[in-house]
Amino acid sequence: MPITVGAIRKQRADKHKASLNLKTKVKFKQAITLSRKKPTPGNLKKVFSQLDRAAKKHVITKNKAARLKSRLAKLV
């Protein structure tokens, strides 16, 4: 258990950030699976948007986003 006030505050903030990051991860992973099942330009556009958003929020690195986008673009 954290003892200091700052550590307690940090723990609360980390818990909140983790939940937000999880929401972002779930969204882009669902978009990726949809795009792999039905590779259409419309689905690809949605995936690109989700991946860019995740990279901007530092949930994933920009290189991972670029790698996934490249691989999905090959399917279309």
Beta strands, then each sheet from edge to edge (+ up, - down):
end
